[in-house]
Amino acid sequence: GNGKKFVGQYFVTTTNADSILMGWKKNNVKYVINPSLRMNPKKNNGQTINTIMRLLQPIAQTYPDKIKLVKTIGEDEVAELYEIKY
């Protein structure tokens, strides 16, 4: 991150869109990366850790104008960069 602050999101504490956005705003989160992290790092079996997607979905359903897909990288195991608009 070249010295830039990184806020890790390791588990889902709520699925309430307002609470998620409020927490991210408090931490000055402007972008979120939704990676395809393998559940089994040694094998690409299609099963991925979906923590970020489980946080983005309620926002997309409640406030679709609050998140914007900026870029997708990869084909089989994609990573998506989303901009958060408060």
Phi and psi in radians as a Rosetta constraint file:
Dihedral C 1 N 2 CA 2 C 2 CIRCULARHARMONIC 0.876 0.35
Dihedral N 2 CA 2 C 2 N 3 CIRCULARHARMONIC 0.736 0.35
Dihedral C 2 N 3 CA 3 C 3 CIRCULARHARMONIC 1.442 0.35
Dihedral N 3 CA 3 C 3 N 4 CIRCULARHARMONIC -0.008 0.35
Dihedral C 3 N 4 CA 4 C 4 CIRCULARHARMONIC -1.390 0.35
Dihedral N 4 CA 4 C 4 N 5 CIRCULARHARMONIC 2.558 0.35
Dihedral C 4 N 5 CA 5 C 5 CIRCULARHARMONIC -1.155 0.35
Dihedral N 5 CA 5 C 5 N 6 CIRCULARHARMONIC 2.347 0.35
Dihedral C 5 N 6 CA 6 C 6 CIRCULARHARMONIC -2.066 0.35
Dihedral N 6 CA 6 C 6 N 7 CIRCULARHARMONIC 2.258 0.35
Dihedral C 6 N 7 CA 7 C 7 CIRCULARHARMONIC -1.870 0.35
Dihedral N 7 CA 7 C 7 N 8 CIRCULARHARMONIC 1.973 0.35
Dihedral C 7 N 8 CA 8 C 8 CIRCULARHARMONIC -1.455 0.35
Dihedral N 8 CA 8 C 8 N 9 CIRCULARHARMONIC 2.498 0.35
Dihedral C 8 N 9 CA 9 C 9 CIRCULARHARMONIC -2.135 0.35
Dihedral N 9 CA 9 C 9 N 10 CIRCULARHARMONIC 1.769 0.35
Dihedral C 9 N 10 CA 10 C 10 CIRCULARHARMONIC -1.713 0.35
Dihedral N 10 CA 10 C 10 N 11 CIRCULARHARMONIC -0.313 0.35
Dihedral C 10 N 11 CA 11 C 11 CIRCULARHARMONIC -2.702 0.35
Dihedral N 11 CA 11 C 11 N 12 CIRCULARHARMONIC 2.845 0.35
Dihedral C 11 N 12 CA 12 C 12 CIRCULARHARMONIC -1.608 0.35
Dihedral N 12 CA 12 C 12 N 13 CIRCULARHARMONIC 2.062 0.35
Dihedral C 12 N 13 CA 13 C 13 CIRCULARHARMONIC -1.695 0.35
Dihedral N 13 CA 13 C 13 N 14 CIRCULARHARMONIC -0.382 0.35
Dihedral C 13 N 14 CA 14 C 14 CIRCULARHARMONIC -2.753 0.35
Dihedral N 14 CA 14 C 14 N 15 CIRCULARHARMONIC 2.756 0.35
Dihedral C 14 N 15 CA 15 C 15 CIRCULARHARMONIC -2.013 0.35
Dihedral N 15 CA 15 C 15 N 16 CIRCULARHARMONIC 0.293 0.35
Dihedral C 15 N 16 CA 16 C 16 CIRCULARHARMONIC -1.485 0.35
Dihedral N 16 CA 16 C 16 N 17 CIRCULARHARMONIC 2.066 0.35
Dihedral C 16 N 17 CA 17 C 17 CIRCULARHARMONIC -0.991 0.35
Dihedral N 17 CA 17 C 17 N 18 CIRCULARHARMONIC -0.731 0.35
Dihedral C 17 N 18 CA 18 C 18 CIRCULARHARMONIC -1.105 0.35
Dihedral N 18 CA 18 C 18 N 19 CIRCULARHARMONIC -0.740 0.35
Dihedral C 18 N 19 CA 19 C 19 CIRCULARHARMONIC -1.165 0.35
Dihedral N 19 CA 19 C 19 N 20 CIRCULARHARMONIC -0.707 0.35
Dihedral C 19 N 20 CA 20 C 20 CIRCULARHARMONIC -1.090 0.35
Dihedral N 20 CA 20 C 20 N 21 CIRCULARHARMONIC -0.875 0.35
Dihedral C 20 N 21 CA 21 C 21 CIRCULARHARMONIC -1.088 0.35
Dihedral N 21 CA 21 C 21 N 22 CIRCULARHARMONIC -0.690 0.35
Dihedral C 21 N 22 CA 22 C 22 CIRCULARHARMONIC -1.106 0.35
Dihedral N 22 CA 22 C 22 N 23 CIRCULARHARMONIC -0.739 0.35
Dihedral C 22 N 23 CA 23 C 23 CIRCULARHARMONIC -1.139 0.35
Dihedral N 23 CA 23 C 23 N 24 CIRCULARHARMONIC -0.743 0.35
Dihedral C 23 N 24 CA 24 C 24 CIRCULARHARMONIC -1.169 0.35
Dihedral N 24 CA 24 C 24 N 25 CIRCULARHARMONIC -0.692 0.35
Dihedral C 24 N 25 CA 25 C 25 CIRCULARHARMONIC -1.122 0.35
Dihedral N 25 CA 25 C 25 N 26 CIRCULARHARMONIC -0.693 0.35
Dihedral C 25 N 26 CA 26 C 26 CIRCULARHARMONIC -1.037 0.35
Dihedral N 26 CA 26 C 26 N 27 CIRCULARHARMONIC -0.623 0.35
Dihedral C 26 N 27 CA 27 C 27 CIRCULARHARMONIC -1.631 0.35
Dihedral N 27 CA 27 C 27 N 28 CIRCULARHARMONIC 0.174 0.35
Dihedral C 27 N 28 CA 28 C 28 CIRCULARHARMONIC 1.006 0.35
Dihedral N 28 CA 28 C 28 N 29 CIRCULARHARMONIC 0.701 0.35
Dihedral C 28 N 29 CA 29 C 29 CIRCULARHARMONIC -1.398 0.35
Dihedral N 29 CA 29 C 29 N 30 CIRCULARHARMONIC 2.138 0.35
Dihedral C 29 N 30 CA 30 C 30 CIRCULARHARMONIC -1.893 0.35
Dihedral N 30 CA 30 C 30 N 31 CIRCULARHARMONIC -0.442 0.35
Dihedral C 30 N 31 CA 31 C 31 CIRCULARHARMONIC -2.393 0.35
Dihedral N 31 CA 31 C 31 N 32 CIRCULARHARMONIC 2.592 0.35
Dihedral C 31 N 32 CA 32 C 32 CIRCULARHARMONIC -2.282 0.35
Dihedral N 32 CA 32 C 32 N 33 CIRCULARHARMONIC 2.340 0.35
Dihedral C 32 N 33 CA 33 C 33 CIRCULARHARMONIC -1.795 0.35
Dihedral N 33 CA 33 C 33 N 34 CIRCULARHARMONIC 2.176 0.35
Dihedral C 33 N 34 CA 34 C 34 CIRCULARHARMONIC -1.772 0.35
Dihedral N 34 CA 34 C 34 N 35 CIRCULARHARMONIC 1.718 0.35
Dihedral C 34 N 35 CA 35 C 35 CIRCULARHARMONIC -1.564 0.35
Dihedral N 35 CA 35 C 35 N 36 CIRCULARHARMONIC 2.913 0.35
Dihedral C 35 N 36 CA 36 C 36 CIRCULARHARMONIC -1.812 0.35
Dihedral N 36 CA 36 C 36 N 37 CIRCULARHARMONIC 1.417 0.35
Dihedral C 36 N 37 CA 37 C 37 CIRCULARHARMONIC -1.529 0.35
Dihedral N 37 CA 37 C 37 N 38 CIRCULARHARMONIC 2.139 0.35
Dihedral C 37 N 38 CA 38 C 38 CIRCULARHARMONIC -1.143 0.35
Dihedral N 38 CA 38 C 38 N 39 CIRCULARHARMONIC 2.412 0.35
Dihedral C 38 N 39 CA 39 C 39 CIRCULARHARMONIC -1.181 0.35
Dihedral N 39 CA 39 C 39 N 40 CIRCULARHARMONIC -0.647 0.35
Dihedral C 39 N 40 CA 40 C 40 CIRCULARHARMONIC -1.966 0.35
Dihedral N 40 CA 40 C 40 N 41 CIRCULARHARMONIC 1.784 0.35
Dihedral C 40 N 41 CA 41 C 41 CIRCULARHARMONIC -0.994 0.35
Dihedral N 41 CA 41 C 41 N 42 CIRCULARHARMONIC -0.389 0.35
Dihedral C 41 N 42 CA 42 C 42 CIRCULARHARMONIC -1.543 0.35
Dihedral N 42 CA 42 C 42 N 43 CIRCULARHARMONIC -0.160 0.35
Dihedral C 42 N 43 CA 43 C 43 CIRCULARHARMONIC -2.488 0.35
Dihedral N 43 CA 43 C 43 N 44 CIRCULARHARMONIC 2.241 0.35
Dihedral C 43 N 44 CA 44 C 44 CIRCULARHARMONIC -1.551 0.35
Dihedral N 44 CA 44 C 44 N 45 CIRCULARHARMONIC 1.570 0.35
Dihedral C 44 N 45 CA 45 C 45 CIRCULARHARMONIC -1.887 0.35
Dihedral N 45 CA 45 C 45 N 46 CIRCULARHARMONIC 0.223 0.35
Dihedral C 45 N 46 CA 46 C 46 CIRCULARHARMONIC 1.506 0.35
Dihedral N 46 CA 46 C 46 N 47 CIRCULARHARMONIC -0.155 0.35
Dihedral C 46 N 47 CA 47 C 47 CIRCULARHARMONIC -1.601 0.35
Dihedral N 47 CA 47 C 47 N 48 CIRCULARHARMONIC 2.141 0.35
Dihedral C 47 N 48 CA 48 C 48 CIRCULARHARMONIC -2.225 0.35
Dihedral N 48 CA 48 C 48 N 49 CIRCULARHARMONIC 2.799 0.35
Dihedral C 48 N 49 CA 49 C 49 CIRCULARHARMONIC -1.349 0.35
Dihedral N 49 CA 49 C 49 N 50 CIRCULARHARMONIC 2.181 0.35
Dihedral C 49 N 50 CA 50 C 50 CIRCULARHARMONIC -1.985 0.35
Dihedral N 50 CA 50 C 50 N 51 CIRCULARHARMONIC 0.505 0.35
Dihedral C 50 N 51 CA 51 C 51 CIRCULARHARMONIC -0.979 0.35
Dihedral N 51 CA 51 C 51 N 52 CIRCULARHARMONIC -0.880 0.35
Dihedral C 51 N 52 CA 52 C 52 CIRCULARHARMONIC -1.164 0.35
Dihedral N 52 CA 52 C 52 N 53 CIRCULARHARMONIC -0.712 0.35
Dihedral C 52 N 53 CA 53 C 53 CIRCULARHARMONIC -1.088 0.35
Dihedral N 53 CA 53 C 53 N 54 CIRCULARHARMONIC -0.645 0.35
Dihedral C 53 N 54 CA 54 C 54 CIRCULARHARMONIC -1.189 0.35
Dihedral N 54 CA 54 C 54 N 55 CIRCULARHARMONIC -0.355 0.35
Dihedral C 54 N 55 CA 55 C 55 CIRCULARHARMONIC -1.547 0.35
Dihedral N 55 CA 55 C 55 N 56 CIRCULARHARMONIC -0.602 0.35
Dihedral C 55 N 56 CA 56 C 56 CIRCULARHARMONIC -1.302 0.35
Dihedral N 56 CA 56 C 56 N 57 CIRCULARHARMONIC -0.603 0.35
Dihedral C 56 N 57 CA 57 C 57 CIRCULARHARMONIC -1.021 0.35
Dihedral N 57 CA 57 C 57 N 58 CIRCULARHARMONIC -0.823 0.35
Dihedral C 57 N 58 CA 58 C 58 CIRCULARHARMONIC -1.096 0.35
Dihedral N 58 CA 58 C 58 N 59 CIRCULARHARMONIC -0.583 0.35
Dihedral C 58 N 59 CA 59 C 59 CIRCULARHARMONIC -1.186 0.35
Dihedral N 59 CA 59 C 59 N 60 CIRCULARHARMONIC -0.788 0.35
Dihedral C 59 N 60 CA 60 C 60 CIRCULARHARMONIC -1.085 0.35
Dihedral N 60 CA 60 C 60 N 61 CIRCULARHARMONIC -0.616 0.35
Dihedral C 60 N 61 CA 61 C 61 CIRCULARHARMONIC -1.325 0.35
Dihedral N 61 CA 61 C 61 N 62 CIRCULARHARMONIC -0.663 0.35
Dihedral C 61 N 62 CA 62 C 62 CIRCULARHARMONIC -1.525 0.35
Dihedral N 62 CA 62 C 62 N 63 CIRCULARHARMONIC -0.778 0.35
Dihedral C 62 N 63 CA 63 C 63 CIRCULARHARMONIC -2.315 0.35
Dihedral N 63 CA 63 C 63 N 64 CIRCULARHARMONIC 1.290 0.35
Dihedral C 63 N 64 CA 64 C 64 CIRCULARHARMONIC -1.061 0.35
Dihedral N 64 CA 64 C 64 N 65 CIRCULARHARMONIC -0.377 0.35
Dihedral C 64 N 65 CA 65 C 65 CIRCULARHARMONIC -1.410 0.35
Dihedral N 65 CA 65 C 65 N 66 CIRCULARHARMONIC -0.109 0.35
Dihedral C 65 N 66 CA 66 C 66 CIRCULARHARMONIC -1.516 0.35
Dihedral N 66 CA 66 C 66 N 67 CIRCULARHARMONIC -0.280 0.35
Dihedral C 66 N 67 CA 67 C 67 CIRCULARHARMONIC -2.215 0.35
Dihedral N 67 CA 67 C 67 N 68 CIRCULARHARMONIC 2.492 0.35
Dihedral C 67 N 68 CA 68 C 68 CIRCULARHARMONIC -2.358 0.35
Dihedral N 68 CA 68 C 68 N 69 CIRCULARHARMONIC 2.185 0.35
Dihedral C 68 N 69 CA 69 C 69 CIRCULARHARMONIC -1.227 0.35
Dihedral N 69 CA 69 C 69 N 70 CIRCULARHARMONIC 2.116 0.35
Dihedral C 69 N 70 CA 70 C 70 CIRCULARHARMONIC -1.695 0.35
Dihedral N 70 CA 70 C 70 N 71 CIRCULARHARMONIC -0.758 0.35
Dihedral C 70 N 71 CA 71 C 71 CIRCULARHARMONIC -2.772 0.35
Dihedral N 71 CA 71 C 71 N 72 CIRCULARHARMONIC 2.544 0.35
Dihedral C 71 N 72 CA 72 C 72 CIRCULARHARMONIC -2.111 0.35
Dihedral N 72 CA 72 C 72 N 73 CIRCULARHARMONIC 2.314 0.35
Dihedral C 72 N 73 CA 73 C 73 CIRCULARHARMONIC -2.150 0.35
Dihedral N 73 CA 73 C 73 N 74 CIRCULARHARMONIC 2.376 0.35
Dihedral C 73 N 74 CA 74 C 74 CIRCULARHARMONIC 1.715 0.35
Dihedral N 74 CA 74 C 74 N 75 CIRCULARHARMONIC 2.947 0.35
Dihedral C 74 N 75 CA 75 C 75 CIRCULARHARMONIC -2.131 0.35
Dihedral N 75 CA 75 C 75 N 76 CIRCULARHARMONIC -1.078 0.35
Dihedral C 75 N 76 CA 76 C 76 CIRCULARHARMONIC -1.321 0.35
Dihedral N 76 CA 76 C 76 N 77 CIRCULARHARMONIC -0.704 0.35
Dihedral C 76 N 77 CA 77 C 77 CIRCULARHARMONIC -2.195 0.35
Dihedral N 77 CA 77 C 77 N 78 CIRCULARHARMONIC 1.533 0.35
Dihedral C 77 N 78 CA 78 C 78 CIRCULARHARMONIC -1.430 0.35
Dihedral N 78 CA 78 C 78 N 79 CIRCULARHARMONIC 2.726 0.35
Dihedral C 78 N 79 CA 79 C 79 CIRCULARHARMONIC -2.195 0.35
Dihedral N 79 CA 79 C 79 N 80 CIRCULARHARMONIC 2.359 0.35
Dihedral C 79 N 80 CA 80 C 80 CIRCULARHARMONIC -2.070 0.35
Dihedral N 80 CA 80 C 80 N 81 CIRCULARHARMONIC 2.353 0.35
Dihedral C 80 N 81 CA 81 C 81 CIRCULARHARMONIC -1.829 0.35
Dihedral N 81 CA 81 C 81 N 82 CIRCULARHARMONIC 2.166 0.35
Dihedral C 81 N 82 CA 82 C 82 CIRCULARHARMONIC -2.022 0.35
Dihedral N 82 CA 82 C 82 N 83 CIRCULARHARMONIC 2.447 0.35
Dihedral C 82 N 83 CA 83 C 83 CIRCULARHARMONIC -1.673 0.35
Dihedral N 83 CA 83 C 83 N 84 CIRCULARHARMONIC 2.367 0.35
Dihedral C 83 N 84 CA 84 C 84 CIRCULARHARMONIC -1.736 0.35
Dihedral N 84 CA 84 C 84 N 85 CIRCULARHARMONIC 2.201 0.35
Dihedral C 84 N 85 CA 85 C 85 CIRCULARHARMONIC -1.995 0.35
Dihedral N 85 CA 85 C 85 N 86 CIRCULARHARMONIC 2.076 0.35
